[in-house]
């Protein structure tokens, strides 16, 4: 038994293990409770198509998420498309991010306290917790950037191509998962500059050309995504407002999902920057966390398209976690150093430990009221897309041959048709009213609306009608030609049910 126990003990002693375990537990808690919201529905409707249909769709929309959709296509083929199955990859990815955060902190600060503390702190921000259980690419990108930071540090210490290779893979995966993540190169360049300054005059000057080459190699696989995504940016990003200077100042609160949690991280970061130890490494991390944010803000301010959104820059939070862990480690080391051999060193070490634990616990305590907010049924969508509620109402009153009409065209962004369809049982399949082509045939996320409503009404006697918003006049929320046709053929709705973001009505020609 003993030889078998030793490998387990060594594994549990690794600084990355417990952060990864804790992040898995935090991300997995009530994983299936929040309903899928429209972005997650987009993941489902794309990932579950045939490979050919998926590739054709990417030529028209969502190419920037193409690599993630391909990964999810493979995943759902094996594990299915339940809510839990769709979200598990994000849980695992964020657990990987926590592991790389711990490894990065250990390499930069040389302290187990800093390493384990940094990894555990990553699980604290509510936004990290939320996107750890969302079927989108943000957790994967966060993990890839955290890995790239760790591999970059290894390459800087010994710049062989064998060490540059994993950095290139991680950066390529991050860029293909979300193009905005490549803004981290600005922070990495600053990290490189401070590394060369710290190691002078023995600094390896080859880094000055090897780093740009590694970045260029990482960018090559991303170029097709850039070319396709640039043609689709107006359709997908036009809704993001141009950021203000005030928005930049308060961005930390949005990025973390909690002002108190962000300021607790900032306090720990100040300790890393102020206390003796490894201040230069702390500055490297601060630049790694902040320069991508400032860069994206400037591009969004000066360009035609804005990219300044909290979840787009979620990948910067691991650098903050490493920096905060460094602050905890610096505090522990500073108080421990005050212990004198003749004056109860154990007591001083105990005090250092208590202070460090208290500061590490501060963000967690501040985050506790926020964490349940990302675990209830409508937490991912703010109850604005009650797809499950609509599906339950339709299923309860469904008759064979019923039709369904849902927002399409200019309102297809709401993903109401595929969202409700996801939650309908397999034996409940209403006739698609006002649909010219299915989403698969249209090579889009939602079905294509019929230009002549009368041609696509069908002969159904009852229609389940979905409109956006809560209203007592659902026909008034429809396109004029469709509403007029339904009034003529069906009259007033038989019953109207506002669901909180959607209104469901039943039109019955026989009543």
N, C-alpha and C positions, 0 to 999 in steps of 0.2 A: 504493500500500500504506500509505503513512504516515497519510493521513486515517483509514483504517479501523482502524489500530492505536491511535490516540489514544483513541477511546471505550472500547476494551477496557482500556487502561491506566488510564483514569479509573475504570472500574468496579472493577478490581482494587485500586485505591487507596482504595476506600470501606471504612470501618471495619467494616461489617457483613458484608462478603463472605466473608472467610476464616473467621470464626466459623460462618457458615451452612454453608460447605463442610465444615469439620471436623465439625460436628454431623451433617451428612448422612452422612459416611463412618463416624463412630462408630455412629450409629443403624442404618446399613445393613449393618454388618459381621455376617455370619452371620445375616442377618435371618430366614431360613427354617428355621434349625436348631432353636430351642426349639419343642416341640410347643405347639399351642394349649391353653390351660387353660380351665377351665369358664367364666370370664367372657368370654373371647374366643369360645368356642363360642356363648355367648348372643348376641354380636354377629353371628356368622355366621347363626345360625338365624333371627334377626329380620330382618336386613338383606336376606336372600335371599328373603323372602316377597313376595307381591304387595303393592302399596301399600295395598290395602283391608284385607288380612289384618294388615299391620303396624299400621295405625291402630286396628284393632279390638283388637289385643293391648295397645296402650298404654293403653287404658281400664281394663285389669285389673292390669297389672304393668309396671314399668320405665319409667314415664312420665318419670322424671327423666333418662333417657338418650334420650328420644324424638328430639330434634333430631339427636343423633349418629347414631342408627339411620337416620334419613331421609337424612342425608348419605352414610352408608355404603351405603344402598340404591341411591342414584344412582351411587355409585362402583363397586359390584360389578356393576351393570347394564352398565357400560362396560368395566371391567377384569377382571371375573371374581372368583372367591372362593377363589383359592389362598391359602396361608398368607402368601406374600410380598405378594400384592395386598391382602390384608386389613390388613397392617401398614404399607404404604407411606404412607398418610395421616398416621400418627403420626410417622414419620420426618420428613416434610416439615413438619409442624406444629412439631416440636421444633427443626428448623433455623430456622424462622421466629422461634421464641422466642429463639434465640441471636442472630439479627440484631437484634431489638428490644432485647435486653439491651445489645448494643454501642452502639446508637443512644442508649439512655437514659443509659448511662455517659458518652458523649461530651457529651450535653446538660448533665448535672449537673456533671461534673468538668472538662470542656473539655480533655481529654487523650486523644491517640490511644493512649497506653500503657494508660490506664484502660479505654478503650473496647474495644480489641482483646483486652486481658487479660480483661475481664469476659465477653465473648462466648465466648472459648475456655474459660474456667473453667466455664461452664455444662455443657460436655460431660463434665466430670470426675466428678461424683457418680454412683455406680453406679445409684441409683434413677432418675435422669434417663435414663441409658443404657438401663435396662430398659424404662421406659415410653415411650421413643422407638421401641421396636419391639414394642408391644403394641396389639392391635386393640381399644382402649377409648378413652374420651373424654379421658383425663387429659392427654395431650400437646396436644390441641386446646385444652383449657381453659388449660393453662400458656402456650401461645402467645397466646391471647386476652387473658389478664391482663397478660402482658408488653407486648403492644401497647397495652392500655388505659393502663398506666403511662406509656408514652412519649407517647401522645396527650394524656393529662392534663397532662403537663408543658408540652406545646405550647399547650394551652388556657390554662394559668395565665399563660403569657407574653403571650398575646394572646387574650383570652376572647371570640372571635367564635363565632357559631353554626356557622360553617363548620369551625372547629377542634373544637368540641364534638361534632359529628356522628360522626366516626370513633371517638371515645371511647365514645359511646353504642352504636354498633354492636358494638365489641369487648366491652363489658360485657354486652350482651344475649346475644351468642354464648357468652360464658363462663358466664353464669347459666343459660342453656338447656342448656349442655353438662353442668354440674354445679352444683346450687344452692348448695353450700357455698362456691363461689368468690366469691359475693357478699359474704362476710365481709371481703373485701379492702377494702370501702368504709370500714371502720374505719381501716385504715392510710392510705387515700387522704385521709380527712378530717384525720388528723394531719399528713400531708404538706402539705395546703392550709393548715392553721393555721401551720405553721412557715414556709411561703412568705409568708404575709401578715405575719408577724413580721419576716422578713428584709427584706422590701421596704418596711417602714414608713418614712416616713409617706406614700410615694407609692403604697402598696398599692391595688389596684383593689377597692373594697368590693363591686362587683357580683358578685365571686366567691362571696360569702357566700350568695347566693340562686341563682346560676347552677349551681353545683356540685350542690346538692340537686335542682334541676330536672332536670339531666342524669342524675342517678342514677335519679330517678323515671321519666324517659323510657326509660332502659335496662331498668327493671324491668317495664314494661308488657308487652312480649312474653313475659316469663318467667312472668307470673301464671298462665296455664293449666297450665304445668308445676308450679307451686307447688300449685295446687288438686288436681291429679291425684296428684302425688307425696305430698302430706300424707295422702291416704287409703291409700296403699300403703306407708308408711314402716315400719309394724310388721312386715310380711312381709319387707321387703328389708333393714332395718337392725337388727332385733332381736338379731342375733348379736354386734354390736359392744359390748364391755364398757364400763362407765362408767370414765373415766380417773381416775387417781390423781395426786396432786401429784408423786410420783416419776416417773410417766409423762410429765408435762409437762417435768420437769427433764432427762430423757434423750431428749426427742422429737427433738432435732436429729440424733442418731445414726440414728434410725429414718427420719427424713425424707430424709437423704442416702444411707442405705444403708451408711454406714461412719463409725465414730466418728472415726478419724484425719482423714478428709477434712473432716468437719464442723469439727473443731478447727483445721485448717489454714485453712479459710474464716474462722473466727472470729478467728484471728490477723491475717489480712489486714484484716478488718473493724476490729479494734482500731487498726491503723495509720491507717485512714481517719478514725477518730474522734479519734485523738490527734495526728497530725501536722498542722502548719499547712497551710492550703490552703482546703478547702471542708468544714469540719467540720459545718456546719449541714445541708448536703446529705447528709452521711453519716448524721446523725441522722434525716433524713427517710426514708432507705432502711431504717434499722434498725426504725423504727416500721412502715413498710410491710411488712416481713418478719415482724415479731413480733406485731403487734396482731391480725391474723386468727387466728393460732394460739391466742393467749390467749383471744380471743372464742369460738372454737369449743370450746375446753376448758371455759370457764365454762358455755356453753349445754349441753354434754354432761354436765357435773357436776350442774347444777341441773334439767335437764329430764328428760323421760321417755325420750328417745331420744338415743343417743350418735352423734356424727358424727366423733369424734376418731380419725382413721385417717391414716397417713402419706400414702397415695396421694391421699386427698381434699384434702390441703393441699400437694400437690406444686407448685401454682402460686405458692407463696411463695419457692421456690428462686431464680427469676430475680432477685428483689430482693437476696438474699444474694450472688449472682454479681456484680451491679452494685456492691454495697458492697465486695466483695473486690477487684474491679478498681480501684475508687477507692483502696483501700489500696496496691495496687501502684503506681498512678500517683502517689500522695502520696509514697511512698518514693523513687521515681525523681526527683520534683521536689525533694525535700528534699536528697538527696545531690548532685544537680546544682547546687543553689543554693550549696553549700559551696565549689564551685570558684572559685578566685581567678584573675583574668586573668593574673597573673604566675607561677602555680604549676600548670602542666600541667592546664588545664581538660579537655583531652581524656581524660586519665587518670581524672579524677573522674567524668566522664560515663560512661566505660567501666565504672568500678566501680558506678555507679548502675544501669547496664544489667544488669550481672551479678547484683547483689543482687535486682533486680526479677525477672529471669528465674528466679533460684533460688527465690524465694518463689512465683512463679506455678507453678513445676514441682513444688513440695512437695505440693500436693493430688494432682497427677497421679501422682506416685510412690507416694503412699499408696494411691491407688485401683487401681493396676495389679493387685494380687492379687485384687481384688474384681470387676474387669471380666469376666474369663473366666467367673465364676460366673453371669452372666446370659446366657451364650451357649451352654450345653450343652443337650442335648435336653430334659431335664426341669426346666430352671431356672425357668420361669414358674410351675410348679405344685408344685415340690418333689417330683416323682415321685409325687404323690398321685393323679393322674388319668392313668394310662397308656392313654389312648384309642387311640393309634396301635398300641401293642403288642397290645391286645385285638383291634383290627381286623385286624392281620396274622395272628393266630392263627385268627380266624374265617375269614378269606379262604383260608388254607392248607387248611383242612379242610371248607370249605363244600360242601354238596350242595343242588341245587335243591329247594326245598320246606322247607328248614330253618326253624326259628323262633328267635326271640331274646327273652329276658326280661331286663329291666334295672331298677334301682331307680327307683321312681316314688313318687308321693304325698309322704309326709313326707321321703323321701330324694331328691326330684327336684332339690334344690339342687345335687347332685353333677353334674348335667348328663350323666350317663353315657350315656343313650340317644342324645341328639343328638351327644355327643362321639364315641362310637364310630361312629355313622352317618356323620359327616364324613369319617372315614378309610377307610370301606369303599369298594371299587371300585364303579363304577356297575352292574356285573352281579351284585353280591352284595347282595341285598336280602332278609334273613330276614323271615318272617312275624312281625308284632308280637304277642307273647304277653302276655296280661293287660292289653291296651290297649283301652279303650272308645272313645276318640277320639284322632286324631292331634293333635299340638301345634297345627297350623294350625286344625283344627276346634275345638279346645278353647280357642283364643285365649290360649295360654299358651306358656311356654318349653319345656316338656316334655309328652309325651303324658299324657292323663288315664287313671288306672288304672281297671280294671274293678271295680265293686263286688261282682260275683259271679264269682270267678275261673273257675269251670267254664264260664261262658257265653263266655269269651274265650280259651279254651285252644286251640281249633282242632283239626285232625286231623293235625298235624305229627308225624312219627315221631322227629325229633331236635330238641332245643332247646339253643341256646347260652345259658347262664345266667351273668349278671353280678351279683355282689354286692359291696358296699363292704368294703374291708379285705382283709387276707391271712388266709385261713382254709383249713383242711382239711375243713370241713363247711359248704359253701356254702348248703345248704338251711336250716341253722340260722340263717343271717343274713337269711332272707326272712320276710315276714308269715306268720303261722301257717297261715292258710287256704290260701295259695298253696303253702307247703311241703308241707302234708298232701296236697294234690291231686297234686303232682308225685311224691311218694313212692309214692302209690297207683298212678298211671298209668305211671311210668317207673322207679321203684326208685332205687337209689343212682347217683350220677353215674358216668359211664364214665371220665372223667378230670378232674382238678382242677389248675388252673394258677394259682398266686398270681403276680400281676404287679407287686406293689408299690403298694398303694393300691386295687387291684381284684383280685378273683378270678374267673377264667373257668372254667366247668365245662361239660361236654357231657353231656346226658341223652339216652340212646338207648333207645327203647322196644323195639327189636328185639334187644337184646343181653341 
